Structures are given as C-alpha cells and as structure tokens.
C-alpha cells in the first residue's frame, strides 16, 4: 500500500499545480492552501471509484485501491479529475465493473473544489450551510476555516450521508444531516455562507430565505452554453440576491432539478451565435420575488470573469 509520505508528496504536487492558476484557487486565500495541505483527500475517496473518462469500449473503468494502490492515489490527487463515487443512484456498484450508466455523485476534482471555496471566501465568524456533502472532502476543507459548530452539511442520499458521517467523525468534524438540500436547513438559519456541490437550474428559494443580509451563496448553475457555470451571489436578506457567473464548471444536478426545462423559463436571454466567455462578458444574475433573471453585459475589467469582490 502507498505510504503516508506518498500521499503527502502527491498532495504537495497537486497544490503546486494549483499555485500556477492566475485567478481563483489559492490566490489571496492562504488559509485555503494550508487547509488543502492539511486535509488528506485520500481519507474521503472510496476505495473503488470509476474513472470519469471512458475507455475505447465506451465504458468508464473502475480504479480499485486494493488492486492498483498507486494508480488510485495518483487519481485522488489529479487536479482536473473528478472521481465517480455513485452511478444510477447506487443501483450500479463498483463491484459490477466498468459502466456507461449515468453518474449521480462524484468526488469533484481538487481544482474545482478549491476554486469554489475561493469564491465562497468563508471567514471564521461565518455560519455556513453546505448542500451536497458527497464524500465529505469539501466539508473537511471548509471546517478548517469555519468552526465545526458553525457548519451544517446536508446530503440527500442516505448511503452517501452515512459514509461521509463516518469519515468526518474520525476527524472530529461536523456531522451530516440527511435531507433534501433544496430545502436548506432552517433549523440553523440564517447563514452567512451557503455553498452547493450540485448544480441547479433555478436557485432554490429556501436558500435565499435562509441567507442573512450580505450572505455569499456559491452554486453551479446549469446554462444553455453546453456546461454549467459557477454562480456567486450576495443575498439581500429578504429572499433575493444578485451576483455573477464567474467560470465554467460541470456538475451533476440536484435530484429535484434533473428534468430539463426551457431556458427562457429559467430567466436566460436569447443569444445568437456563440455565448461570450466569462472574461469577455458580465453575466449578471438577479433573484427577486421568486424569479430568476440573467443579463449579459460587456465586462469592463475582465480579470476573474467580472466576479464581485
């Protein structure tokens, strides 16, 4: 089996790769780099996962820690690789071998996990709600910044929730609430930080209602340009919010929003031709009175995709 030193070296190498990113990620967030180096990602990734890229047969192969320990560990610390932890809501198991069934949960790639926490920018005094515990890895990073008693993490899948709860408990980190994350967690509201690790087509009103004035909300938002976008909102504390799309991402949808809907019903404008890149346009998102609206404006400065400070 790989030694602890192997994991530490790969973690440091992955951190060094993320250091090269010019925007987001560790930039201006020294606490996040320290957390990344302190939290063992390998502790949270299951021993059997599917590789996200299919082989020549069109099937996604299984990487088994027992059979290929070094390959598994390298996969864990591949900055741009999400590792698939659940297929078909658990009806297909890793023991069943390679698959082409739909992914329903994953350990998001380190680069995206870090980037999302960069834009969330949590502070030690914040109260935070995480939607989609998954493996618990992102939760563990967040708990390096926010005291566990001020952090609630919600996972809809009972099996995933139980596994994450066990992993987090071993590190004396927050316990997991098994519930529908679209409903938030009103028992601990209001929150000053809300983050979702699953994409939505429409930002749930419950998140907005449970957000304190000035709260930051970060979530992947499904869009009509062939992928999701990372949305950063600032809540008004009265059920509304405004913000911008900051970068492209790809996430699985929350279970209640898997069905496709016409984008004009979701507040998206009509665009002729190619959708502008985030560095070329300012995608402004407004949520008010239960309605979602996206406008595209010229980006005055570019930079981090026109992200709000």
C-alpha positions in Angstrom: 0.0 0.0 0.0 1.2 3.6 -0.6 2.9 5.2 2.4 1.7 8.3 4.1 4.7 10.1 2.6 3.4 9.2 -0.9 0.1 10.9 -0.2 1.8 14.0 1.3 4.1 14.3 -1.8 1.2 14.0 -4.2 -0.8 16.5 -2.2 2.1 18.9 -2.3 2.5 18.4 -6.1 -1.2 19.0 -6.6 -1.0 22.2 -4.6 1.9 23.3 -6.6 -0.1 22.8 -9.8 -3.0 24.9 -8.4 -0.4 27.6 -7.4 0.0 28.2 -11.1 -3.6 29.3 -11.6 -3.7 33.1 -12.2 -7.2 33.6 -10.9 -9.4 32.0 -8.2 -8.0 28.9 -6.4 -5.3 29.8 -3.8 -4.9 33.4 -4.9 -5.5 35.7 -2.0 -6.6 32.7 0.2 -3.5 31.5 2.1 -5.8 29.6 4.6 -7.2 27.5 1.7 -3.7 26.3 0.6 -2.9 25.4 4.2 -6.2 23.6 4.5 -5.5 21.7 1.2 -2.2 20.5 2.5 -3.6 19.6 6.0 -6.7 17.6 4.9 -6.0 14.1 3.5 -8.2 13.8 0.4 -7.4 10.1 0.2 -9.2 9.6 3.6 -12.5 10.6 1.9 -12.3 8.9 -1.5 -13.8 5.4 -1.6 -11.5 2.5 -2.3 -13.3 1.8 -5.6 -14.2 4.6 -8.0 -15.0 5.0 -11.7 -12.6 7.0 -13.8 -14.5 9.9 -15.4 -13.1 9.3 -19.0 -14.4 6.2 -20.8 -12.1 3.7 -22.4 -12.1 2.6 -26.1 -15.1 0.3 -25.3 -17.1 3.3 -24.2 -17.2 2.2 -20.5 -15.8 4.0 -17.5 -13.3 1.8 -15.8 -13.1 1.1 -12.1 -10.0 2.1 -10.2 -9.6 -0.3 -7.2 -7.3 0.8 -4.4 -6.6 -2.8 -3.3 -5.6 -3.9 -6.8 -3.9 -0.7 -8.0 -3.0 1.4 -4.9 -0.6 3.8 -6.6 -2.9 4.4 -9.6 -5.7 5.1 -7.2 -3.7 7.5 -5.2 -2.5 9.3 -8.3 -6.1 9.6 -9.4 -7.1 11.1 -6.0 -4.6 13.9 -6.5 -5.1 14.6 -10.2 -6.1 18.2 -10.1 -8.5 18.1 -13.0 -10.1 14.6 -12.5 -13.4 14.0 -10.8 -13.7 10.5 -9.4 -17.2 8.9 -9.8 -18.4 7.6 -6.5 -22.0 6.7 -7.4 -23.8 5.6 -10.6 -27.5 5.4 -11.2 -28.3 6.5 -7.6 -26.5 3.4 -6.3 -28.2 0.8 -8.4 -24.8 0.1 -10.1 -22.0 -0.8 -7.8 -18.2 -0.6 -8.4 -18.1 -4.4 -8.0 -20.2 -4.6 -11.1 -17.2 -3.3 -13.1 -17.0 -0.7 -15.9 -20.2 1.1 -16.8 -21.8 3.7 -19.1 -24.7 4.4 -16.8 -25.4 7.9 -15.6 -23.2 9.4 -12.9 -25.1 10.6 -9.8 -22.3 11.5 -7.4 -18.6 12.2 -7.5 -15.6 13.4 -5.6 -15.2 16.7 -7.5 -11.7 17.4 -8.9 -9.4 19.2 -6.5 -9.1 22.2 -8.8 -12.9 22.8 -8.7 -13.3 22.1 -5.0 -10.6 24.7 -4.3 -12.0 27.3 -6.8 -15.5 27.1 -5.3 -14.1 27.7 -1.8 -12.1 30.6 -3.1 -15.3 32.3 -4.3 -17.2 31.4 -1.2 -14.4 33.1 0.8 -15.6 31.9 4.2 -14.5 33.7 7.4 -14.0 32.2 10.9 -17.0 34.1 12.2 -19.4 32.8 9.5 -22.3 30.4 9.9 -22.3 28.1 6.8 -24.6 25.7 5.1 -23.2 23.1 2.6 -25.6 21.4 0.2 -24.3 18.0 -1.1 -21.9 16.5 1.4 -20.8 13.8 -1.0 -17.6 12.2 0.3 -17.2 14.9 2.9 -13.9 16.2 1.5 -15.1 19.7 0.7 -16.8 19.8 4.2 -13.4 19.0 5.8 -11.7 21.8 3.9 -14.4 24.2 4.9 -14.1 23.1 8.5 -10.5 24.2 8.5 -11.8 27.8 8.2 -15.2 27.7 10.0 -15.5 26.1 13.4 -17.5 22.8 13.0 -20.2 24.1 15.3 -21.0 26.8 12.8 -21.2 24.5 9.8 -24.1 22.3 8.7 -23.7 19.9 5.7 -26.7 18.3 4.1 -26.7 15.1 1.9 -29.9 13.7 0.3 -28.6 10.2 -0.3 -28.7 8.0 2.9 -25.8 5.8 1.9 -23.6 8.7 1.0 -24.6 10.6 4.1 -23.7 7.6 6.3 -20.3 7.1 4.7 -19.4 10.8 4.9 -20.6 11.0 8.5 -18.2 8.2 9.4 -15.3 9.8 7.6 -15.9 13.2 9.1 -16.4 11.8 12.6 -13.0 10.2 12.6 -11.5 13.7 12.1 -13.9 15.2 14.7 -15.5 17.3 12.1 -19.2 18.3 11.5 -21.9 15.6 11.4 -24.1 15.2 8.3 -27.8 15.9 8.1 -29.6 13.5 5.7 -32.2 15.7 4.0 -33.2 17.3 0.7 -30.7 20.1 0.3 -33.0 22.1 -2.0 -34.9 22.9 1.2 -31.8 24.1 3.0 -31.7 23.5 6.8 -33.9 26.1 8.5 -33.0 24.9 12.0 -29.7 26.7 11.9 -30.6 29.7 9.7 -29.7 32.4 8.9 -26.5 31.6 7.2 -23.7 34.0 6.1 -22.3 31.4 3.6 -24.1 28.8 1.5 -22.4 26.5 -0.9 -23.8 23.8 -3.1 -21.8 21.0 -4.7 -24.6 20.0 -7.1 -25.9 22.1 -10.0 -29.3 23.8 -10.1 -31.3 25.1 -12.9 -33.0 27.6 -10.7 -31.6 28.7 -7.3 -33.9 27.3 -4.6 -35.9 29.9 -2.8 -35.2 28.2 0.5 -31.5 29.1 0.2 -32.4 32.7 -0.3 -34.9 32.7 2.6 -32.3 31.2 4.9 -29.5 33.6 3.9 -28.6 36.6 6.1 -28.2 40.0 4.6 -24.9 40.1 2.7 -24.6 36.3 2.7 -22.5 34.8 -0.1 -24.0 31.9 -2.0 -21.9 29.8 -4.4 -23.5 27.2 -6.6 -23.1 25.6 -10.0 -25.9 26.9 -12.3 -26.9 25.0 -15.4 -26.9 27.1 -18.5 -27.6 26.9 -22.2 -24.0 27.0 -23.3 -23.3 23.3 -23.0 -22.0 23.3 -19.4 -22.7 24.6 -16.0 -21.3 27.9 -14.6 -20.2 28.8 -11.1 -22.5 31.4 -9.7 -21.6 33.7 -6.9 -24.5 35.6 -5.3 -24.8 38.1 -2.5 -28.1 37.8 -0.6 -30.2 40.8 0.4 -31.6 39.0 3.5 -35.2 39.5 2.2 -35.4 36.5 -0.1 -33.5 37.9 -3.0 -29.9 38.1 -4.3 -27.7 39.4 -7.0 -24.4 38.1 -8.4 -22.4 36.9 -11.4 -21.2 33.8 -13.2 -17.5 33.5 -12.6 -16.3 30.5 -14.5 -17.3 27.3 -16.3 -17.8 24.0 -14.4 -19.6 20.7 -14.8 -21.7 19.2 -12.0 -24.4 16.7 -11.5 -27.8 18.2 -10.9 -29.7 18.2 -7.6 -32.2 15.3 -7.7 -35.2 17.6 -7.8 -33.9 19.5 -10.8 -32.7 16.8 -13.2 -35.6 17.3 -15.7 -34.7 19.8 -18.4 -36.7 23.0 -18.7 -36.8 25.7 -21.4 -34.1 28.2 -20.6 -36.3 31.1 -21.3 -38.5 29.9 -18.4 -35.4 30.0 -16.2 -34.6 33.6 -17.0 -32.0 33.2 -19.6 -31.7 35.6 -22.5 -31.7 34.6 -26.2 -28.2 34.7 -27.7 -27.5 34.5 -31.4 -24.2 32.7 -32.2 -21.6 31.8 -29.6 -22.1 32.6 -26.0 -19.5 35.1 -24.7 -16.7 33.8 -22.4 -16.8 34.9 -18.8 -13.7 37.1 -19.3 -15.5 38.9 -22.2 -18.9 39.5 -20.7 -20.5 40.1 -17.3 -23.3 37.5 -16.7 -25.4 39.2 -14.1 -27.9 37.1 -12.2 -30.8 38.6 -10.2 -33.2 36.7 -8.0 -36.2 38.6 -6.7 -39.8 37.8 -5.9 -39.3 34.2 -6.8 -38.0 35.0 -10.3 -34.5 34.3 -11.8 -33.1 36.6 -14.4 -29.8 36.5 -16.3 -28.4 39.5 -18.2 -25.3 39.7 -20.3 -23.3 42.9 -20.1 -19.9 43.9 -21.5 -17.2 43.1 -18.9 -15.5 46.4 -18.0 -12.4 44.8 -16.5 -12.3 41.1 -17.2 -10.0 39.6 -14.6 -11.8 36.9 -12.6 -14.7 36.8 -15.1 -16.0 40.0 -13.7 -16.5 38.3 -10.3 -17.7 40.5 -7.5 -15.3 41.4 -4.7 
